[in-house]
Amino acid sequence: MNPVPASPQRRRVLGHRSPLEPAPVLGRARLRQKVADRPPRSIPDLLWDELFAAMGCERDRALLDFYVSSGARAEELLGVGLEDIDWSGQKIYVISKGTRAREAVPASPAAFQRLASYLDQRGTPPPGEPVWRTRHGRNRPLSYWAMRRVIQRANAKLGTDWSLHDMRHTAAYRMANGGTLKREEVQAVLRHANIQTTNRYLTVRVEALFDVMAAHYAKPRTPTHYAVGYDPSDIAAVFGT
């Protein structure tokens, strides 16, 4: 039995709330501990290169390229079919979570090149079927749990614990802190209903500050200068040597 009592007020307010509405601010229930608001976990560039190198086939490398360049959710991307790929416009169409609307999402040219290479090797899927297929057994769509297992095998090899949703966090962090896209443009690409969700990615990781802090520590100390006309002995008496 949970020793923390439930909040009837919270249950009444959230019971029939639409996911498109902003979340109301409610007080914590009695005895419930305050949880720190942690920033979304994104993958640093060096660790991302290791994860990408751990992929064993062109299909998995193409999927990771799409995840990190489009910011699409895991199941959204896995449902993409041939009719959802706009090769000339460099975008894909996904069924968005929550609204269930078919929306366009841009992706990088490298992702489309890897997708083309994968389709050349694997062949095109049946009409109306997703392009991402299993590699073994009968020809069937790649499921979320199968792709999750791909990441788990890479984690076991590298000693990490990344998840599929960390790919979306990584894409959002790169877009928000790359210096090219505006905040509203990042919100449109990620399809956030609230701009405050996008603001969570406007943070700087400590590991990204290594070069900046090294230059700061190596900077020589600025010498102190006093106006002309003061006796040096008086300055030493007041400020010390």
Phi, psi and chi 1 to 4 in degrees:
 res  aa     phi    psi   chi1   chi2   chi3   chi4
   1 MET       -  136.5  179.4  179.8  -66.6      -
   2 ASN   -74.7  121.5 -171.0  -10.8      -      -
   3 PRO   -74.9  -14.1   27.9  -34.6      -      -
   4 VAL   -86.4  120.5  179.4      -      -      -
   5 PRO   -68.1  146.7   23.4  -32.2      -      -
   6 ALA   -75.3  158.7      -      -      -      -
   7 SER  -101.6  107.1  173.4      -      -      -
   8 PRO   -60.1  -34.9  -20.2   32.4      -      -
   9 GLN   -63.5  -45.0  176.8 -165.7   11.3      -
  10 ARG   -63.7  -39.4 -179.3 -178.6 -178.9   87.4
  11 ARG   -65.5  -38.6 -178.3  169.7  -63.7  178.1
  12 ARG   -67.3  -41.2  -75.4 -165.4  -58.0  -91.1
  13 VAL   -72.0  -41.5  172.8      -      -      -
  14 LEU   -89.7   -5.6  -59.2 -178.8      -      -
  15 GLY   -62.5  -40.7      -      -      -      -
  16 HIS  -124.8   30.1  -58.4  -75.4      -      -
  17 ARG   -82.1  135.9 -175.4 -177.3   68.2   88.1
  18 SER   -74.8  142.5  168.7      -      -      -
  19 PRO   -66.0  -13.7   21.3  -32.1      -      -
  20 LEU   -83.2  -15.2  -58.3  179.6      -      -
  21 GLU   -83.6  149.2  -61.7  175.9   -2.1      -
  22 PRO   -65.7  145.1   22.1  -32.2      -      -
  23 ALA   -71.7  128.8      -      -      -      -
  24 PRO   -72.9  154.0   27.7  -34.3      -      -
  25 VAL   -91.6  117.1  179.1      -      -      -
  26 LEU  -124.4  151.7  -60.5  172.2      -      -
  27 GLY   -73.0  157.3      -      -      -      -
  28 ARG   -74.1  151.4  -61.8 -165.7  -52.2  -84.8
  29 ALA   -71.0  163.4      -      -      -      -
  30 ARG   -60.2  138.6  -68.9 -177.1  -61.4  112.0
  31 LEU    71.3   -0.7  -54.9 -179.5      -      -
  32 ARG   -83.8  128.6 -173.2  170.7  -65.5  -82.4
  33 GLN   -74.8  151.1  -62.1  -65.0  -40.6      -
  34 LYS   -78.9  130.1 -176.6  177.3 -178.9  179.7
  35 VAL  -102.8  130.4  179.4      -      -      -
  36 ALA   -66.8  140.6      -      -      -      -
  37 ASP   -82.6   99.9 -175.1   16.6      -      -
  38 ARG   -86.9  143.0  -61.4  178.5 -180.0  177.4
  39 PRO   -68.6  154.9   24.3  -33.5      -      -
  40 PRO   -58.6  143.2  -21.4   32.0      -      -
  41 ARG   -89.8  112.8 -171.2  177.5   70.5  159.9
  42 SER  -109.8  163.2   59.2      -      -      -
  43 ILE   -96.4  121.8  -52.9  175.6      -      -
  44 PRO   -60.0  157.7  -21.4   31.8      -      -
  45 ASP   -60.1  -43.3  -69.6  -16.7      -      -
  46 LEU   -64.8  -42.0  -68.7  178.4      -      -
  47 LEU   -70.9  -29.8  -63.0 -179.8      -      -
  48 TRP   -66.1  -41.4  170.4  -97.9      -      -
  49 ASP   -60.6  -38.4  -66.5  -21.0      -      -
  50 GLU   -66.2  -42.3  -66.7  179.8   -2.0      -
  51 LEU   -64.7  -41.4  178.4   63.6      -      -
  52 PHE   -64.5  -39.6 -168.9   84.0      -      -
  53 ALA   -68.5  -22.5      -      -      -      -
  54 ALA   -79.8   -8.4      -      -      -      -
  55 MET   -70.2  137.1  -63.5  -64.3  103.0      -
  56 GLY   -96.8   -2.9      -      -      -      -
  57 CYS  -152.3  167.6   63.9      -      -      -
  58 GLU   -67.8  -30.0 -165.6   67.9    9.7      -
  59 ARG   -61.3  -47.8  179.3 -158.6   65.4 -172.1
  60 ASP   -68.4  -36.2  -60.7  -20.1      -      -
  61 ARG   -67.6  -38.7  -72.8 -173.0  -73.3  -92.0
  62 ALA   -64.9  -40.9      -      -      -      -
  63 LEU   -61.8  -44.5  -85.2  166.3      -      -
  64 LEU   -64.6  -37.6 -102.3   63.3      -      -
  65 ASP   -62.1  -41.2 -101.0  -22.0      -      -
  66 PHE   -69.1  -40.2  -90.4  102.6      -      -
  67 TYR   -60.0  -46.1  -81.5  131.7      -      -
  68 VAL   -82.8  -15.4   81.4      -      -      -
  69 SER  -103.2  -26.5   62.8      -      -      -
  70 SER   -99.9  -26.8   68.3      -      -      -
  71 GLY    74.4   12.6      -      -      -      -
  72 ALA   -67.8  147.8      -      -      -      -
  73 ARG   -70.0  161.5  -62.5  175.9  179.5   89.1
  74 ALA   -58.6  -52.8      -      -      -      -
  75 GLU   -72.8  -28.7  -66.1 -164.2   57.4      -
  76 GLU   -61.4  -46.0  -67.6  175.0  -13.0      -
  77 LEU   -70.1  -37.0 -177.8   57.7      -      -
  78 LEU   -67.8  -16.5  -67.4  175.7      -      -
  79 GLY   -92.9    3.6      -      -      -      -
  80 VAL   -72.3  131.2  169.8      -      -      -
  81 GLY  -108.7  178.7      -      -      -      -
  82 LEU   -60.5  -36.3  -76.9  177.7      -      -
  83 GLU   -71.0  -11.2   65.5  -80.5    1.7      -
  84 ASP   -97.0    5.0  -61.0  -40.2      -      -
  85 ILE  -107.3  121.4  -57.4  173.6      -      -
  86 ASP  -104.6   94.6 -176.1   -5.3      -      -
  87 TRP   -65.3  -43.1  -63.8   95.9      -      -
  88 SER   -72.2  -36.5   59.9      -      -      -
  89 GLY   -84.4   -5.0      -      -      -      -
  90 GLN    55.9   48.3  -62.4  -73.6  -77.7      -
  91 LYS  -148.4  160.6   58.7  179.6  178.4  -71.6
  92 ILE  -123.5  160.6   56.8  176.0      -      -
  93 TYR  -112.5  128.8  -69.8   87.4      -      -
  94 VAL  -125.3  156.9  -59.8      -      -      -
  95 ILE   -88.5  108.2  -56.6  -60.1      -      -
  96 SER   -69.6  142.9 -173.2      -      -      -
  97 LYS   -67.5  141.4  175.4 -174.5  175.0 -178.0
  98 GLY    89.6  -67.1      -      -      -      -
  99 THR   -78.7  -23.4   62.7      -      -      -
 100 ARG    60.2   24.2  -50.9  -54.9  -61.1  171.8
 101 ALA   -90.0  149.8      -      -      -      -
 102 ARG   -86.0  113.2 -173.4  172.3 -177.6  -95.9
 103 GLU  -125.8  150.0  -62.3 -178.3  -68.0      -
 104 ALA   -86.1  139.3      -      -      -      -
 105 VAL  -132.7  123.5  178.7      -      -      -
 106 PRO   -74.9  154.9   27.3  -32.9      -      -
 107 ALA  -143.0  167.9      -      -      -      -
 108 SER   -77.9  154.1   67.3      -      -      -
 109 PRO   -59.0  -34.6  -24.5   33.9      -      -
 110 ALA   -62.5  -36.6      -      -      -      -
 111 ALA   -65.0  -41.5      -      -      -      -
 112 PHE   -69.3  -33.2  -77.7   95.6      -      -
 113 GLN   -65.0  -42.3  -68.7  174.3    4.8      -
 114 ARG   -68.9  -35.1  -69.1 -163.5  178.3  -83.6
 115 LEU   -63.9  -42.4  174.9   58.2      -      -
 116 ALA   -62.9  -40.7      -      -      -      -
 117 SER   -63.7  -40.4  176.1      -      -      -
 118 TYR   -64.6  -43.4  162.4   65.1      -      -
 119 LEU   -66.9  -32.7  -68.7  177.7      -      -
 120 ASP   -64.0  -37.7  -73.7  -19.4      -      -
 121 GLN   -77.5  -42.9  -63.2  175.7    7.3      -
 122 ARG   -90.4  -30.5 -177.9   67.1  174.9   78.4
 123 GLY    93.5  160.8      -      -      -      -
 124 THR   -78.7  145.4   56.2      -      -      -
 125 PRO   -78.0  169.6   30.6  -35.8      -      -
 126 PRO   -61.7  154.8  -21.4   31.9      -      -
 127 PRO   -56.8  136.3  -23.1   33.1      -      -
 128 GLY    79.5    1.9      -      -      -      -
 129 GLU  -103.4  153.2  -69.3  -74.7  -30.1      -
 130 PRO   -62.3  151.6  -21.5   32.4      -      -
 131 VAL   -76.8  -23.9  -63.4      -      -      -
 132 TRP   -85.9  118.0  -46.3  106.5      -      -
 133 ARG  -121.3  159.7  -42.0  -62.7  -66.6 -176.2
 134 THR   -70.5  156.2   56.2      -      -      -
 135 ARG   -95.6  -22.7  -61.5  175.7   59.8 -161.9
 136 HIS  -124.8  154.6  -53.5  -70.9      -      -
 137 GLY    77.8 -157.4      -      -      -      -
 138 ARG   -72.9  158.9   62.9 -176.4 -179.6   85.6
 139 ASN   -73.6  109.8 -175.7   11.5      -      -
 140 ARG  -146.4  159.9   60.9 -173.3 -172.8  -83.2
 141 PRO   -63.9  148.1  -20.7   32.1      -      -
 142 LEU   -74.4  123.1 -179.2   69.0      -      -
 143 SER   -88.7  166.9   67.0      -      -      -
 144 TYR   -59.9  -41.8  170.4   85.9      -      -
 145 TRP   -70.4  -31.1  -58.7  105.7      -      -
 146 ALA   -69.5  -41.4      -      -      -      -
 147 MET   -68.6  -35.0 -173.2   58.4 -161.2      -
 148 ARG   -62.0  -36.6 -178.0  171.6  178.3  -98.1
 149 ARG   -68.4  -31.7 -175.3   59.5 -173.4  145.0
 150 VAL   -61.6  -44.6  170.2      -      -      -
 151 ILE   -67.8  -36.6  -58.5  -59.7      -      -
 152 GLN   -63.7  -39.9  -72.9  176.9  -18.6      -
 153 ARG   -65.5  -38.4  -74.5 -164.6  -66.3  -94.9
 154 ALA   -66.4  -38.8      -      -      -      -
 155 ASN   -61.8  -41.8  -75.6  -29.5      -      -
 156 ALA   -64.2  -33.1      -      -      -      -
 157 LYS   -74.9  -37.4 -179.8  179.5  178.1 -179.2
 158 LEU   -96.2  -13.3  -59.7  173.6      -      -
 159 GLY    74.8   32.6      -      -      -      -
 160 THR  -115.5 -179.0   53.1      -      -      -
 161 ASP  -140.9   44.0   62.5  -18.7      -      -
 162 TRP   -72.4  154.0  -54.9  119.0      -      -
 163 SER  -121.0  169.5   67.8      -      -      -
 164 LEU   -64.3  -35.5  -83.3  175.8      -      -
 165 HIS   -71.6  -20.2 -159.3   63.3      -      -
 166 ASP   -64.5  -23.3  -69.5  -22.3      -      -
 167 MET   -64.7  -42.1  -47.5  -61.9  168.1      -
 168 ARG   -67.2  -40.3  177.2  172.0  167.0   85.8
 169 HIS   -60.7  -40.4  -69.0  -34.3      -      -
 170 THR   -64.3  -43.9  -56.1      -      -      -
 171 ALA   -61.7  -43.5      -      -      -      -
 172 ALA   -64.7  -41.3      -      -      -      -
 173 TYR   -63.9  -42.7  178.2   85.3      -      -
 174 ARG   -65.7  -40.7  -68.7 -176.6  178.1 -176.8
 175 MET   -66.5  -43.5  -66.5  177.3 -167.1      -
 176 ALA   -72.0  -30.2      -      -      -      -
 177 ASN  -112.3   10.4  -62.4  -82.5      -      -
 178 GLY   -79.1  -16.8      -      -      -      -
 179 GLY    83.7    4.2      -      -      -      -
 180 THR  -106.5  -44.2  -56.1      -      -      -
 181 LEU   -92.8  144.6  -60.9  175.3      -      -
 182 LYS   -78.4  163.6  -61.0  178.7 -178.6  177.6
 183 ARG   -61.1  -40.6 -176.2 -179.3   59.5  168.7
 184 GLU   -68.1  -32.1  -67.5   76.5   11.1      -
 185 GLU   -70.0  -38.8  -65.8  170.5  -19.5      -
 186 VAL   -63.1  -40.8  177.9      -      -      -
 187 GLN   -61.2  -39.9  179.7 -169.3   12.4      -
 188 ALA   -67.7  -40.5      -      -      -      -
 189 VAL   -67.7  -42.5  173.2      -      -      -
 190 LEU   -80.7  -12.6  -63.0  176.1      -      -
 191 ARG    62.0   44.3  -68.2  161.0  -71.7  128.3
 192 HIS   -80.4  132.9  -74.3  154.5      -      -
 193 ALA   -72.4  -28.8      -      -      -      -
 194 ASN  -122.1  133.2 -165.2  -29.8      -      -
 195 ILE   -66.0  -23.2 -168.4   64.6      -      -
 196 GLN   -65.9  -29.1  -63.3  -58.2  -35.5      -
 197 THR   -65.6  -39.8  -53.8      -      -      -
 198 THR   -67.9  -35.0  -50.7      -      -      -
 199 ASN   -62.1  -23.1  -70.8  -19.8      -      -
 200 ARG   -65.5  -20.4  -61.0 -173.9   64.4 -155.6
 201 TYR   -90.9   -4.9  -64.1   96.9      -      -
 202 LEU   -84.3   63.4  -65.1  172.6      -      -
 203 THR  -130.3  162.5   58.0      -      -      -
 204 VAL  -115.9  127.7  179.7      -      -      -
 205 ARG   -78.1  148.0  -69.8 -165.9  -62.7 -102.8
 206 VAL   -62.8  -39.7  174.7      -      -      -
 207 GLU   -65.9  -23.2   55.3  -92.5   21.0      -
 208 ALA   -77.3  -11.8      -      -      -      -
 209 LEU   -95.1    6.8  -62.8  176.3      -      -
 210 PHE   -59.5  -51.1  178.1   79.7      -      -
 211 ASP   -65.2  -39.0  -66.0  -25.3      -      -
 212 VAL   -65.9  -44.4  177.7      -      -      -
 213 MET   -69.7  -33.5  -64.9  -55.7  -62.0      -
 214 ALA   -63.1  -41.3      -      -      -      -
 215 ALA   -66.7  -35.3      -      -      -      -
 216 HIS   -65.8  -43.2  168.1   71.0      -      -
 217 TYR   -69.6  -30.7  -65.3  139.5      -      -
 218 ALA   -81.0  -10.8      -      -      -      -
 219 LYS   -69.1  128.5 -175.8  178.7  179.7 -179.9
 220 PRO   -66.3  152.7   23.8  -32.7      -      -
 221 ARG   -71.1  135.2 -176.9  177.7  179.3 -178.6
 222 THR   -72.0  122.8  -56.1      -      -      -
 223 PRO   -67.8  150.1   24.3  -33.2      -      -
 224 THR   -89.0  132.3  -56.0      -      -      -
 225 HIS  -120.0  142.8  -62.3  -78.8      -      -
 226 TYR  -118.2  155.8  -60.4   98.6      -      -
 227 ALA   -62.8  149.1      -      -      -      -
 228 VAL   -67.9  138.7  179.0      -      -      -
 229 GLY   113.5  -14.0      -      -      -      -
 230 TYR   -84.5  142.1  -74.4   98.1      -      -
 231 ASP   -74.4  127.9 -170.0  -19.1      -      -
 232 PRO   -57.6  -32.5  -25.6   35.0      -      -
 233 SER   -67.6  -35.3   59.7      -      -      -
 234 ASP   -68.5  -40.3  -67.4  -20.4      -      -
 235 ILE   -62.4  -41.9  -66.1  176.1      -      -
 236 ALA   -66.0  -35.2      -      -      -      -
 237 ALA   -69.3  -35.0      -      -      -      -
 238 VAL   -84.9  -47.2  175.3      -      -      -
 239 PHE  -103.1   -9.8  -60.9  103.8      -      -
 240 GLY    85.5  166.4      -      -      -      -
 241 THR   -92.1      -   55.5      -      -      -
